[in-house]
Amino acid sequence: MRWLVTLAGLAIPVVVVESPAAADAMTVTGSVMDAHSRWTADGSEIVTEATVRTPDGHDVTVVQLGGSVDGIGMIQMPGPPVLREGMQVEVAAHAAFDRSLRAHNVVDSVTETLVLDFVRTGPTKAGHYLYWESGCIFLTMAAEGTREIPASDEQGIIDASIATWNDGCASCSYIQIVDAGTVANAEVGGKDKVNLLKFRDTSWCRPAVGDAPAFCYSSAAAGITTATFVDDSTSARDGAIVDADIEINGVDFAISEGGQTLGDAPCLAELQNTLTHELGHLHGLEHPCLSGDDPPRVDGMGNPIPECGSTSDPTIVEATMYPFQNCGETKKETLSDDDIAGICAIYPTSKDPGTCEPVGTSGGGGCCSASADSLPSTILLGGVLCFVAAMKKSRRRRRAE
């Protein structure tokens, strides 16, 4: 059966497809790796073809009525949601043929198996969220490291934290963090286009420069990330990150490994735990709930996120990007499904730019030199992107920013 439904002045053909025979039925569970909408050859309807990757690595292509092409959308009412990249789904479908006898797996129903509670950094003044243009994020280490764990162990922890994101998201995302080596006497800064990992064991401050004083961070923050990005509504690159620096607090927290530290602060901050969380911010992820003076935000589904103190939702409180944890906690060293879903939605395999270049190098999508119409802005993600210590029932907790 076919109706013509008018929405906001737009005539949208809507088709209801009757249920297939049981013998033709199939169920596919997995991640939507790719989804493209198109008009049919006769221009009568929009269809979306999507690739669903199952947990065992098999790709299944399904097709459904509905989607969006060139500013025109088509939906079924009632009907399943239109598949899009990054969704975790269970799809019921049946086999059918078009008039050229080409076989298709036609979608009957879609159940989302993962609510996209991830939250992105941003938006810019023009409403775009932050992202990296290249397929790689180069991370440089300040050569002095930290004195609070043995130097022989430090690189291994950094490597493990990087691998957590690279390996955990590899099945559905192209983005990779690349170890760019070390630089002696390096300092953070938004114009050098060097993404620096900097330990601060003697002063929890960004040092003074020629025409600006030192900026000291809250003693409750055990880590902080600062991003510099294009904030220009007239630029096609609006939201592109051009620099991101991570700083780790070894003054007010004892940086530790496996519960062991050479520091003397009372609250242990496991380096792999702290760094894994901060690398999430490096990618462009925010916290899945609000705390302190955080501004209102929405999740990957466009829903307002809750206050941290008012939710016990395990998809939020168990996420690597959840902003609180107890001293010495290690569970943020691994990713939750929600964290992975965030990266795969922002950087899906199907959108791989095919570049792996540091920001500012010539050629490819990784070239991010700012022009007069795309000047970068800096956002300090502190108080938002840090670990904050607080007393609760005689146990010190730290907030992961």
Helices and strands as residue ranges (DSSP letters): E 2-7, E 10-15, G 22-24, E 25-39, E 46-53, E 59-65, E 67-69, E 72-74, E 88-97, E 103-112, E 119-120, E 136-142, H 151-168, E 176-183, E 196-200, E 205-206, E 215-216, E 223-230, E 241-249, E 254-256, E 268-270, H 271-283, E 285-286, G 308-310, H 314-317, E 324-326, G 331-333, H 337-346, G 349-351, E 376-380, E 390-392, E 395-399
